[in-house]
Amino acid sequence: MKHVTYKTTGTCSQFINVDVDDEGRIQEVSFIGGCNGNLQGISTLVRGMRVEDVKEKLNGIRCGYKNTSCPDQLVRALEQLNKE
């Protein structure tokens, strides 16, 4: 099992905790800060998905005028996870 606590940038959420199993499937995601209901929804939807599938679907999503979003920051967290 791999774990990362990622400090977000450019979003209302402040941190993302992610656990990925040895087969590359997301086991748990939790956001600290941000829009609670939406982020619980994202966390529930990606649980059990392959990391590569989540990255493909969520990469580049923007929030209003911002260059990023909480889903996009989740992709950054997953990328950091692969570097460790």
PDB file of N, CA, C and O in Angstrom:
ATOM      1  N   MET A   1       0.856  -1.181   0.000  1.00  0.00           N
ATOM      2  CA  MET A   1       0.000   0.000   0.000  1.00  0.00           C
ATOM      3  C   MET A   1       0.899   1.241   0.000  1.00  0.00           C
ATOM      4  O   MET A   1       1.873   1.321   0.749  1.00  0.00           O
ATOM      5  N   LYS A   2       0.552   2.195  -0.848  1.00  0.00           N
ATOM      6  CA  LYS A   2       1.253   3.475  -0.895  1.00  0.00           C
ATOM      7  C   LYS A   2       0.323   4.559  -0.365  1.00  0.00           C
ATOM      8  O   LYS A   2      -0.890   4.501  -0.562  1.00  0.00           O
ATOM      9  N   HIS A   3       0.906   5.547   0.309  1.00  0.00           N
ATOM     10  CA  HIS A   3       0.135   6.667   0.852  1.00  0.00           C
ATOM     11  C   HIS A   3       0.845   7.974   0.518  1.00  0.00           C
ATOM     12  O   HIS A   3       2.074   8.050   0.520  1.00  0.00           O
ATOM     13  N   VAL A   4       0.043   9.000   0.233  1.00  0.00           N
ATOM     14  CA  VAL A   4       0.594  10.343   0.065  1.00  0.00           C
ATOM     15  C   VAL A   4      -0.375  11.335   0.710  1.00  0.00           C
ATOM     16  O   VAL A   4      -1.593  11.189   0.620  1.00  0.00           O
ATOM     17  N   THR A   5       0.196  12.338   1.357  1.00  0.00           N
ATOM     18  CA  THR A   5      -0.552  13.515   1.791  1.00  0.00           C
ATOM     19  C   THR A   5      -0.036  14.652   0.933  1.00  0.00           C
ATOM     20  O   THR A   5       1.126  15.046   1.031  1.00  0.00           O
ATOM     21  N   TYR A   6      -0.908  15.173   0.095  1.00  0.00           N
ATOM     22  CA  TYR A   6      -0.520  16.166  -0.910  1.00  0.00           C
ATOM     23  C   TYR A   6      -1.060  17.538  -0.523  1.00  0.00           C
ATOM     24  O   TYR A   6      -2.252  17.684  -0.252  1.00  0.00           O
ATOM     25  N   LYS A   7      -0.187  18.543  -0.495  1.00  0.00           N
ATOM     26  CA  LYS A   7      -0.606  19.925  -0.240  1.00  0.00           C
ATOM     27  C   LYS A   7      -1.059  20.529  -1.557  1.00  0.00           C
ATOM     28  O   LYS A   7      -0.267  20.667  -2.489  1.00  0.00           O
ATOM     29  N   THR A   8      -2.321  20.885  -1.631  1.00  0.00           N
ATOM     30  CA  THR A   8      -2.882  21.419  -2.871  1.00  0.00           C
ATOM     31  C   THR A   8      -2.475  22.874  -3.077  1.00  0.00           C
ATOM     32  O   THR A   8      -2.075  23.565  -2.141  1.00  0.00           O
ATOM     33  N   THR A   9      -2.587  23.319  -4.321  1.00  0.00           N
ATOM     34  CA  THR A   9      -2.369  24.722  -4.655  1.00  0.00           C
ATOM     35  C   THR A   9      -3.495  25.173  -5.579  1.00  0.00           C
ATOM     36  O   THR A   9      -3.913  24.439  -6.475  1.00  0.00           O
ATOM     37  N   GLY A  10      -3.978  26.392  -5.346  1.00  0.00           N
ATOM     38  CA  GLY A  10      -4.976  26.977  -6.234  1.00  0.00           C
ATOM     39  C   GLY A  10      -6.393  26.494  -6.034  1.00  0.00           C
ATOM     40  O   GLY A  10      -7.253  26.732  -6.883  1.00  0.00           O
ATOM     41  N   THR A  11      -6.660  25.808  -4.913  1.00  0.00           N
ATOM     42  CA  THR A  11      -8.010  25.304  -4.656  1.00  0.00           C
ATOM     43  C   THR A  11      -8.424  25.638  -3.225  1.00  0.00           C
ATOM     44  O   THR A  11      -7.603  26.042  -2.401  1.00  0.00           O
ATOM     45  N   CYS A  12      -9.705  25.463  -2.953  1.00  0.00           N
ATOM     46  CA  CYS A  12     -10.219  25.667  -1.594  1.00  0.00           C
ATOM     47  C   CYS A  12      -9.752  24.561  -0.657  1.00  0.00           C
ATOM     48  O   CYS A  12      -9.512  24.806   0.525  1.00  0.00           O
ATOM     49  N   SER A  13      -9.623  23.346  -1.181  1.00  0.00           N
ATOM     50  CA  SER A  13      -9.101  22.268  -0.338  1.00  0.00           C
ATOM     51  C   SER A  13      -7.629  22.554  -0.051  1.00  0.00           C
ATOM     52  O   SER A  13      -6.946  23.206  -0.841  1.00  0.00           O
ATOM     53  N   GLN A  14      -7.155  22.061   1.082  1.00  0.00           N
ATOM     54  CA  GLN A  14      -5.779  22.345   1.497  1.00  0.00           C
ATOM     55  C   GLN A  14      -4.861  21.143   1.354  1.00  0.00           C
ATOM     56  O   GLN A  14      -3.681  21.289   1.034  1.00  0.00           O
ATOM     57  N   PHE A  15      -5.402  19.956   1.591  1.00  0.00           N
ATOM     58  CA  PHE A  15      -4.626  18.723   1.502  1.00  0.00           C
ATOM     59  C   PHE A  15      -5.492  17.619   0.929  1.00  0.00           C
ATOM     60  O   PHE A  15      -6.719  17.655   1.022  1.00  0.00           O
ATOM     61  N   ILE A  16      -4.819  16.621   0.324  1.00  0.00           N
ATOM     62  CA  ILE A  16      -5.491  15.407  -0.133  1.00  0.00           C
ATOM     63  C   ILE A  16      -4.689  14.221   0.398  1.00  0.00           C
ATOM     64  O   ILE A  16      -3.475  14.147   0.208  1.00  0.00           O
ATOM     65  N   ASN A  17      -5.372  13.300   1.060  1.00  0.00           N
ATOM     66  CA  ASN A  17      -4.765  12.037   1.490  1.00  0.00           C
ATOM     67  C   ASN A  17      -5.224  10.943   0.537  1.00  0.00           C
ATOM     68  O   ASN A  17      -6.418  10.804   0.269  1.00  0.00           O
ATOM     69  N   VAL A  18      -4.274  10.168   0.027  1.00  0.00           N
ATOM     70  CA  VAL A  18      -4.597   9.108  -0.936  1.00  0.00           C
ATOM     71  C   VAL A  18      -3.870   7.825  -0.551  1.00  0.00           C
ATOM     72  O   VAL A  18      -2.681   7.841  -0.232  1.00  0.00           O
ATOM     73  N   ASP A  19      -4.599   6.718  -0.586  1.00  0.00           N
ATOM     74  CA  ASP A  19      -4.020   5.387  -0.412  1.00  0.00           C
ATOM     75  C   ASP A  19      -4.288   4.578  -1.668  1.00  0.00           C
ATOM     76  O   ASP A  19      -5.419   4.510  -2.149  1.00  0.00           O
ATOM     77  N   VAL A  20      -3.226   3.962  -2.197  1.00  0.00           N
ATOM     78  CA  VAL A  20      -3.317   3.143  -3.411  1.00  0.00           C
ATOM     79  C   VAL A  20      -2.718   1.781  -3.103  1.00  0.00           C
ATOM     80  O   VAL A  20      -1.639   1.688  -2.518  1.00  0.00           O
ATOM     81  N   ASP A  21      -3.424   0.720  -3.501  1.00  0.00           N
ATOM     82  CA  ASP A  21      -2.921  -0.626  -3.227  1.00  0.00           C
ATOM     83  C   ASP A  21      -1.822  -1.012  -4.211  1.00  0.00           C
ATOM     84  O   ASP A  21      -1.504  -0.262  -5.134  1.00  0.00           O
ATOM     85  N   ASP A  22      -1.252  -2.181  -4.000  1.00  0.00           N
ATOM     86  CA  ASP A  22      -0.126  -2.642  -4.815  1.00  0.00           C
ATOM     87  C   ASP A  22      -0.515  -2.948  -6.254  1.00  0.00           C
ATOM     88  O   ASP A  22       0.359  -3.105  -7.107  1.00  0.00           O
ATOM     89  N   GLU A  23      -1.804  -3.035  -6.538  1.00  0.00           N
ATOM     90  CA  GLU A  23      -2.282  -3.279  -7.898  1.00  0.00           C
ATOM     91  C   GLU A  23      -2.630  -1.976  -8.618  1.00  0.00           C
ATOM     92  O   GLU A  23      -3.121  -2.007  -9.746  1.00  0.00           O
ATOM     93  N   GLY A  24      -2.379  -0.827  -7.973  1.00  0.00           N
ATOM     94  CA  GLY A  24      -2.634   0.460  -8.611  1.00  0.00           C
ATOM     95  C   GLY A  24      -4.079   0.923  -8.538  1.00  0.00           C
ATOM     96  O   GLY A  24      -4.518   1.726  -9.361  1.00  0.00           O
ATOM     97  N   ARG A  25      -4.820   0.420  -7.558  1.00  0.00           N
ATOM     98  CA  ARG A  25      -6.213   0.839  -7.372  1.00  0.00           C
ATOM     99  C   ARG A  25      -6.327   1.726  -6.143  1.00  0.00           C
ATOM    100  O   ARG A  25      -5.716   1.467  -5.106  1.00  0.00           O
ATOM    101  N   ILE A  26      -7.118   2.768  -6.283  1.00  0.00           N
ATOM    102  CA  ILE A  26      -7.313   3.711  -5.188  1.00  0.00           C
ATOM    103  C   ILE A  26      -8.186   3.057  -4.122  1.00  0.00           C
ATOM    104  O   ILE A  26      -9.276   2.561  -4.409  1.00  0.00           O
ATOM    105  N   GLN A  27      -7.691   3.065  -2.898  1.00  0.00           N
ATOM    106  CA  GLN A  27      -8.428   2.477  -1.773  1.00  0.00           C
ATOM    107  C   GLN A  27      -9.136   3.531  -0.944  1.00  0.00           C
ATOM    108  O   GLN A  27     -10.222   3.286  -0.419  1.00  0.00           O
ATOM    109  N   GLU A  28      -8.524   4.708  -0.823  1.00  0.00           N
ATOM    110  CA  GLU A  28      -9.107   5.763   0.004  1.00  0.00           C
ATOM    111  C   GLU A  28      -8.611   7.119  -0.478  1.00  0.00           C
ATOM    112  O   GLU A  28      -7.440   7.282  -0.820  1.00  0.00           O
ATOM    113  N   VAL A  29      -9.522   8.088  -0.499  1.00  0.00           N
ATOM    114  CA  VAL A  29      -9.191   9.485  -0.801  1.00  0.00           C
ATOM    115  C   VAL A  29      -9.949  10.348   0.190  1.00  0.00           C
ATOM    116  O   VAL A  29     -11.147  10.158   0.396  1.00  0.00           O
ATOM    117  N   SER A  30      -9.250  11.302   0.806  1.00  0.00           N
ATOM    118  CA  SER A  30      -9.941  12.277   1.651  1.00  0.00           C
ATOM    119  C   SER A  30      -9.333  13.654   1.403  1.00  0.00           C
ATOM    120  O   SER A  30      -8.115  13.815   1.326  1.00  0.00           O
ATOM    121  N   PHE A  31     -10.208  14.625   1.283  1.00  0.00           N
ATOM    122  CA  PHE A  31      -9.812  16.011   1.080  1.00  0.00           C
ATOM    123  C   PHE A  31      -9.969  16.753   2.401  1.00  0.00           C
ATOM    124  O   PHE A  31     -10.927  16.517   3.138  1.00  0.00           O
ATOM    125  N   ILE A  32      -9.044  17.639   2.699  1.00  0.00           N
ATOM    126  CA  ILE A  32      -9.129  18.505   3.873  1.00  0.00           C
ATOM    127  C   ILE A  32      -9.454  19.903   3.357  1.00  0.00           C
ATOM    128  O   ILE A  32      -8.686  20.491   2.595  1.00  0.00           O
ATOM    129  N   GLY A  33     -10.599  20.423   3.780  1.00  0.00           N
ATOM    130  CA  GLY A  33     -11.068  21.714   3.283  1.00  0.00           C
ATOM    131  C   GLY A  33     -11.836  21.527   1.986  1.00  0.00           C
ATOM    132  O   GLY A  33     -11.959  20.410   1.485  1.00  0.00           O
ATOM    133  N   GLY A  34     -12.347  22.616   1.450  1.00  0.00           N
ATOM    134  CA  GLY A  34     -13.065  22.555   0.189  1.00  0.00           C
ATOM    135  C   GLY A  34     -14.548  22.286   0.366  1.00  0.00           C
ATOM    136  O   GLY A  34     -15.067  22.332   1.481  1.00  0.00           O
ATOM    137  N   CYS A  35     -15.217  22.009  -0.719  1.00  0.00           N
ATOM    138  CA  CYS A  35     -16.673  21.788  -0.748  1.00  0.00           C
ATOM    139  C   CYS A  35     -16.964  20.346  -0.336  1.00  0.00           C
ATOM    140  O   CYS A  35     -16.825  19.419  -1.134  1.00  0.00           O
ATOM    141  N   ASN A  36     -17.360  20.176   0.897  1.00  0.00           N
ATOM    142  CA  ASN A  36     -17.463  18.863   1.516  1.00  0.00           C
ATOM    143  C   ASN A  36     -18.269  17.859   0.690  1.00  0.00           C
ATOM    144  O   ASN A  36     -17.786  16.756   0.433  1.00  0.00           O
ATOM    145  N   GLY A  37     -19.465  18.208   0.279  1.00  0.00           N
ATOM    146  CA  GLY A  37     -20.312  17.262  -0.450  1.00  0.00           C
ATOM    147  C   GLY A  37     -19.701  16.840  -1.775  1.00  0.00           C
ATOM    148  O   GLY A  37     -19.673  15.652  -2.096  1.00  0.00           O
ATOM    149  N   ASN A  38     -19.215  17.797  -2.543  1.00  0.00           N
ATOM    150  CA  ASN A  38     -18.606  17.483  -3.837  1.00  0.00           C
ATOM    151  C   ASN A  38     -17.372  16.600  -3.669  1.00  0.00           C
ATOM    152  O   ASN A  38     -17.164  15.655  -4.429  1.00  0.00           O
ATOM    153  N   LEU A  39     -16.563  16.918  -2.671  1.00  0.00           N
ATOM    154  CA  LEU A  39     -15.330  16.162  -2.482  1.00  0.00           C
ATOM    155  C   LEU A  39     -15.594  14.764  -1.935  1.00  0.00           C
ATOM    156  O   LEU A  39     -14.847  13.833  -2.238  1.00  0.00           O
ATOM    157  N   GLN A  40     -16.637  14.605  -1.139  1.00  0.00           N
ATOM    158  CA  GLN A  40     -17.028  13.256  -0.725  1.00  0.00           C
ATOM    159  C   GLN A  40     -17.486  12.456  -1.938  1.00  0.00           C
ATOM    160  O   GLN A  40     -17.207  11.262  -2.048  1.00  0.00           O
ATOM    161  N   GLY A  41     -18.193  13.128  -2.849  1.00  0.00           N
ATOM    162  CA  GLY A  41     -18.639  12.462  -4.074  1.00  0.00           C
ATOM    163  C   GLY A  41     -17.480  12.003  -4.926  1.00  0.00           C
ATOM    164  O   GLY A  41     -17.469  10.867  -5.399  1.00  0.00           O
ATOM    165  N   ILE A  42     -16.501  12.872  -5.129  1.00  0.00           N
ATOM    166  CA  ILE A  42     -15.315  12.509  -5.914  1.00  0.00           C
ATOM    167  C   ILE A  42     -14.607  11.327  -5.250  1.00  0.00           C
ATOM    168  O   ILE A  42     -14.238  10.360  -5.918  1.00  0.00           O
ATOM    169  N   SER A  43     -14.423  11.412  -3.938  1.00  0.00           N
ATOM    170  CA  SER A  43     -13.728  10.350  -3.213  1.00  0.00           C
ATOM    171  C   SER A  43     -14.431   9.011  -3.375  1.00  0.00           C
ATOM    172  O   SER A  43     -13.779   7.985  -3.575  1.00  0.00           O
ATOM    173  N   THR A  44     -15.744   9.015  -3.290  1.00  0.00           N
ATOM    174  CA  THR A  44     -16.526   7.783  -3.431  1.00  0.00           C
ATOM    175  C   THR A  44     -16.446   7.242  -4.854  1.00  0.00           C
ATOM    176  O   THR A  44     -16.316   6.035  -5.057  1.00  0.00           O
ATOM    177  N   LEU A  45     -16.524   8.128  -5.827  1.00  0.00           N
ATOM    178  CA  LEU A  45     -16.502   7.688  -7.231  1.00  0.00           C
ATOM    179  C   LEU A  45     -15.169   7.067  -7.630  1.00  0.00           C
ATOM    180  O   LEU A  45     -15.154   6.097  -8.387  1.00  0.00           O
ATOM    181  N   VAL A  46     -14.048   7.600  -7.141  1.00  0.00           N
ATOM    182  CA  VAL A  46     -12.745   7.094  -7.574  1.00  0.00           C
ATOM    183  C   VAL A  46     -12.293   5.877  -6.771  1.00  0.00           C
ATOM    184  O   VAL A  46     -11.371   5.181  -7.195  1.00  0.00           O
ATOM    185  N   ARG A  47     -12.912   5.603  -5.627  1.00  0.00           N
ATOM    186  CA  ARG A  47     -12.513   4.463  -4.812  1.00  0.00           C
ATOM    187  C   ARG A  47     -12.682   3.175  -5.632  1.00  0.00           C
ATOM    188  O   ARG A  47     -13.749   2.907  -6.185  1.00  0.00           O
ATOM    189  N   GLY A  48     -11.612   2.396  -5.693  1.00  0.00           N
ATOM    190  CA  GLY A  48     -11.626   1.142  -6.441  1.00  0.00           C
ATOM    191  C   GLY A  48     -11.169   1.286  -7.887  1.00  0.00           C
ATOM    192  O   GLY A  48     -10.947   0.287  -8.573  1.00  0.00           O
ATOM    193  N   MET A  49     -11.027   2.528  -8.354  1.00  0.00           N
ATOM    194  CA  MET A  49     -10.595   2.745  -9.744  1.00  0.00           C
ATOM    195  C   MET A  49      -9.080   2.636  -9.854  1.00  0.00           C
ATOM    196  O   MET A  49      -8.348   2.843  -8.886  1.00  0.00           O
ATOM    197  N   ARG A  50      -8.635   2.306 -11.055  1.00  0.00           N
ATOM    198  CA  ARG A  50      -7.200   2.292 -11.342  1.00  0.00           C
ATOM    199  C   ARG A  50      -6.691   3.728 -11.409  1.00  0.00           C
ATOM    200  O   ARG A  50      -7.374   4.610 -11.930  1.00  0.00           O
ATOM    201  N   VAL A  51      -5.494   3.957 -10.882  1.00  0.00           N
ATOM    202  CA  VAL A  51      -4.891   5.290 -10.864  1.00  0.00           C
ATOM    203  C   VAL A  51      -4.850   5.890 -12.259  1.00  0.00           C
ATOM    204  O   VAL A  51      -5.190   7.059 -12.439  1.00  0.00           O
ATOM    205  N   GLU A  52      -4.441   5.112 -13.241  1.00  0.00           N
ATOM    206  CA  GLU A  52      -4.312   5.646 -14.599  1.00  0.00           C
ATOM    207  C   GLU A  52      -5.657   6.094 -15.157  1.00  0.00           C
ATOM    208  O   GLU A  52      -5.716   7.085 -15.885  1.00  0.00           O
ATOM    209  N   ASP A  53      -6.731   5.392 -14.837  1.00  0.00           N
ATOM    210  CA  ASP A  53      -8.062   5.779 -15.304  1.00  0.00           C
ATOM    211  C   ASP A  53      -8.498   7.098 -14.670  1.00  0.00           C
ATOM    212  O   ASP A  53      -9.069   7.954 -15.345  1.00  0.00           O
ATOM    213  N   VAL A  54      -8.232   7.262 -13.385  1.00  0.00           N
ATOM    214  CA  VAL A  54      -8.585   8.504 -12.690  1.00  0.00           C
ATOM    215  C   VAL A  54      -7.797   9.667 -13.276  1.00  0.00           C
ATOM    216  O   VAL A  54      -8.353  10.739 -13.515  1.00  0.00           O
ATOM    217  N   LYS A  55      -6.518   9.462 -13.504  1.00  0.00           N
ATOM    218  CA  LYS A  55      -5.682  10.526 -14.075  1.00  0.00           C
ATOM    219  C   LYS A  55      -6.201  10.942 -15.448  1.00  0.00           C
ATOM    220  O   LYS A  55      -6.250  12.132 -15.761  1.00  0.00           O
ATOM    221  N   GLU A  56      -6.585   9.976 -16.259  1.00  0.00           N
ATOM    222  CA  GLU A  56      -7.083  10.259 -17.603  1.00  0.00           C
ATOM    223  C   GLU A  56      -8.379  11.067 -17.559  1.00  0.00           C
ATOM    224  O   GLU A  56      -8.563  11.986 -18.357  1.00  0.00           O
ATOM    225  N   LYS A  57      -9.269  10.733 -16.638  1.00  0.00           N
ATOM    226  CA  LYS A  57     -10.574  11.389 -16.563  1.00  0.00           C
ATOM    227  C   LYS A  57     -10.533  12.768 -15.915  1.00  0.00           C
ATOM    228  O   LYS A  57     -11.283  13.655 -16.322  1.00  0.00           O
ATOM    229  N   LEU A  58      -9.675  12.969 -14.918  1.00  0.00           N
ATOM    230  CA  LEU A  58      -9.728  14.190 -14.120  1.00  0.00           C
ATOM    231  C   LEU A  58      -8.657  15.223 -14.459  1.00  0.00           C
ATOM    232  O   LEU A  58      -8.765  16.378 -14.046  1.00  0.00           O
ATOM    233  N   ASN A  59      -7.641  14.831 -15.193  1.00  0.00           N
ATOM    234  CA  ASN A  59      -6.552  15.751 -15.515  1.00  0.00           C
ATOM    235  C   ASN A  59      -7.052  16.969 -16.289  1.00  0.00           C
ATOM    236  O   ASN A  59      -7.760  16.838 -17.287  1.00  0.00           O
ATOM    237  N   GLY A  60      -6.675  18.147 -15.815  1.00  0.00           N
ATOM    238  CA  GLY A  60      -6.973  19.385 -16.543  1.00  0.00           C
ATOM    239  C   GLY A  60      -8.322  20.011 -16.245  1.00  0.00           C
ATOM    240  O   GLY A  60      -8.639  21.060 -16.806  1.00  0.00           O
ATOM    241  N   ILE A  61      -9.127  19.407 -15.386  1.00  0.00           N
ATOM    242  CA  ILE A  61     -10.414  20.015 -15.040  1.00  0.00           C
ATOM    243  C   ILE A  61     -10.145  21.322 -14.302  1.00  0.00           C
ATOM    244  O   ILE A  61      -9.295  21.388 -13.414  1.00  0.00           O
ATOM    245  N   ARG A  62     -10.879  22.353 -14.685  1.00  0.00           N
ATOM    246  CA  ARG A  62     -10.704  23.670 -14.073  1.00  0.00           C
ATOM    247  C   ARG A  62     -11.929  24.037 -13.253  1.00  0.00           C
ATOM    248  O   ARG A  62     -13.037  23.568 -13.513  1.00  0.00           O
ATOM    249  N   CYS A  63     -11.707  24.886 -12.257  1.00  0.00           N
ATOM    250  CA  CYS A  63     -12.780  25.381 -11.390  1.00  0.00           C
ATOM    251  C   CYS A  63     -12.944  26.875 -11.671  1.00  0.00           C
ATOM    252  O   CYS A  63     -12.147  27.697 -11.219  1.00  0.00           O
ATOM    253  N   GLY A  64     -13.980  27.205 -12.417  1.00  0.00           N
ATOM    254  CA  GLY A  64     -14.219  28.615 -12.749  1.00  0.00           C
ATOM    255  C   GLY A  64     -13.035  29.222 -13.473  1.00  0.00           C
ATOM    256  O   GLY A  64     -12.576  28.695 -14.486  1.00  0.00           O
ATOM    257  N   TYR A  65     -12.547  30.327 -12.953  1.00  0.00           N
ATOM    258  CA  TYR A  65     -11.431  31.053 -13.568  1.00  0.00           C
ATOM    259  C   TYR A  65     -10.068  30.483 -13.181  1.00  0.00           C
ATOM    260  O   TYR A  65      -9.047  30.910 -13.719  1.00  0.00           O
ATOM    261  N   LYS A  66     -10.041  29.528 -12.260  1.00  0.00           N
ATOM    262  CA  LYS A  66      -8.779  28.967 -11.789  1.00  0.00           C
ATOM    263  C   LYS A  66      -8.187  28.026 -12.836  1.00  0.00           C
ATOM    264  O   LYS A  66      -8.907  27.462 -13.659  1.00  0.00           O
ATOM    265  N   ASN A  67      -6.877  27.868 -12.792  1.00  0.00           N
ATOM    266  CA  ASN A  67      -6.196  26.971 -13.730  1.00  0.00           C
ATOM    267  C   ASN A  67      -6.219  25.518 -13.279  1.00  0.00           C
ATOM    268  O   ASN A  67      -5.667  24.648 -13.953  1.00  0.00           O
ATOM    269  N   THR A  68      -6.846  25.253 -12.155  1.00  0.00           N
ATOM    270  CA  THR A  68      -6.880  23.905 -11.589  1.00  0.00           C
ATOM    271  C   THR A  68      -8.208  23.708 -10.863  1.00  0.00           C
ATOM    272  O   THR A  68      -9.071  24.585 -10.879  1.00  0.00           O
ATOM    273  N   SER A  69      -8.361  22.565 -10.236  1.00  0.00           N
ATOM    274  CA  SER A  69      -9.566  22.234  -9.463  1.00  0.00           C
ATOM    275  C   SER A  69      -9.180  21.142  -8.473  1.00  0.00           C
ATOM    276  O   SER A  69      -8.064  20.625  -8.522  1.00  0.00           O
ATOM    277  N   CYS A  70     -10.087  20.794  -7.586  1.00  0.00           N
ATOM    278  CA  CYS A  70      -9.815  19.688  -6.665  1.00  0.00           C
ATOM    279  C   CYS A  70      -9.605  18.369  -7.418  1.00  0.00           C
ATOM    280  O   CYS A  70      -8.687  17.623  -7.075  1.00  0.00           O
ATOM    281  N   PRO A  71     -10.424  18.052  -8.438  1.00  0.00           N
ATOM    282  CA  PRO A  71     -10.141  16.827  -9.193  1.00  0.00           C
ATOM    283  C   PRO A  71      -8.773  16.866  -9.876  1.00  0.00           C
ATOM    284  O   PRO A  71      -8.064  15.859  -9.891  1.00  0.00           O
ATOM    285  N   ASP A  72      -8.398  18.002 -10.433  1.00  0.00           N
ATOM    286  CA  ASP A  72      -7.084  18.147 -11.068  1.00  0.00           C
ATOM    287  C   ASP A  72      -5.968  18.006 -10.039  1.00  0.00           C
ATOM    288  O   ASP A  72      -4.929  17.416 -10.331  1.00  0.00           O
ATOM    289  N   GLN A  73      -6.173  18.541  -8.842  1.00  0.00           N
ATOM    290  CA  GLN A  73      -5.173  18.404  -7.787  1.00  0.00           C
ATOM    291  C   GLN A  73      -5.053  16.956  -7.316  1.00  0.00           C
ATOM    292  O   GLN A  73      -3.979  16.532  -6.889  1.00  0.00           O
ATOM    293  N   LEU A  74      -6.138  16.199  -7.388  1.00  0.00           N
ATOM    294  CA  LEU A  74      -6.061  14.771  -7.085  1.00  0.00           C
ATOM    295  C   LEU A  74      -5.117  14.082  -8.064  1.00  0.00           C
ATOM    296  O   LEU A  74      -4.345  13.207  -7.672  1.00  0.00           O
ATOM    297  N   VAL A  75      -5.175  14.471  -9.324  1.00  0.00           N
ATOM    298  CA  VAL A  75      -4.246  13.919 -10.320  1.00  0.00           C
ATOM    299  C   VAL A  75      -2.812  14.245  -9.926  1.00  0.00           C
ATOM    300  O   VAL A  75      -1.939  13.384 -10.031  1.00  0.00           O
ATOM    301  N   ARG A  76      -2.546  15.474  -9.471  1.00  0.00           N
ATOM    302  CA  ARG A  76      -1.194  15.867  -9.048  1.00  0.00           C
ATOM    303  C   ARG A  76      -0.749  15.015  -7.858  1.00  0.00           C
ATOM    304  O   ARG A  76       0.411  14.613  -7.780  1.00  0.00           O
ATOM    305  N   ALA A  77      -1.670  14.742  -6.936  1.00  0.00           N
ATOM    306  CA  ALA A  77      -1.343  13.884  -5.793  1.00  0.00           C
ATOM    307  C   ALA A  77      -0.968  12.485  -6.262  1.00  0.00           C
ATOM    308  O   ALA A  77      -0.008  11.896  -5.764  1.00  0.00           O
ATOM    309  N   LEU A  78      -1.721  11.954  -7.218  1.00  0.00           N
ATOM    310  CA  LEU A  78      -1.421  10.625  -7.751  1.00  0.00           C
ATOM    311  C   LEU A  78      -0.086  10.600  -8.467  1.00  0.00           C
ATOM    312  O   LEU A  78       0.638   9.607  -8.398  1.00  0.00           O
ATOM    313  N   GLU A  79       0.247  11.679  -9.153  1.00  0.00           N
ATOM    314  CA  GLU A  79       1.549  11.770  -9.815  1.00  0.00           C
ATOM    315  C   GLU A  79       2.669  11.794  -8.788  1.00  0.00           C
ATOM    316  O   GLU A  79       3.710  11.173  -8.998  1.00  0.00           O
ATOM    317  N   GLN A  80       2.474  12.499  -7.683  1.00  0.00           N
ATOM    318  CA  GLN A  80       3.477  12.541  -6.622  1.00  0.00           C
ATOM    319  C   GLN A  80       3.644  11.163  -5.998  1.00  0.00           C
ATOM    320  O   GLN A  80       4.754  10.760  -5.649  1.00  0.00           O
ATOM    321  N   LEU A  81       2.549  10.452  -5.861  1.00  0.00           N
ATOM    322  CA  LEU A  81       2.573   9.114  -5.300  1.00  0.00           C
ATOM    323  C   LEU A  81       3.499   8.206  -6.112  1.00  0.00           C
ATOM    324  O   LEU A  81       4.231   7.395  -5.544  1.00  0.00           O
ATOM    325  N   ASN A  82       3.466   8.341  -7.423  1.00  0.00           N
ATOM    326  CA  ASN A  82       4.304   7.518  -8.286  1.00  0.00           C
ATOM    327  C   ASN A  82       5.779   7.879  -8.192  1.00  0.00           C
ATOM    328  O   ASN A  82       6.640   7.060  -8.515  1.00  0.00           O
ATOM    329  N   LYS A  83       6.078   9.099  -7.750  1.00  0.00           N
ATOM    330  CA  LYS A  83       7.478   9.537  -7.614  1.00  0.00           C
ATOM    331  C   LYS A  83       8.122   9.007  -6.343  1.00  0.00           C
ATOM    332  O   LYS A  83       9.347   8.939  -6.245  1.00  0.00           O
ATOM    333  N   GLU A  84       7.303   8.634  -5.372  1.00  0.00           N
ATOM    334  CA  GLU A  84       7.846   8.193  -4.080  1.00  0.00           C
ATOM    335  C   GLU A  84       8.158   6.720  -4.068  1.00  0.00           C
ATOM    336  O   GLU A  84       8.621   6.195  -3.056  1.00  0.00           O
TER     337      GLU A  84
END
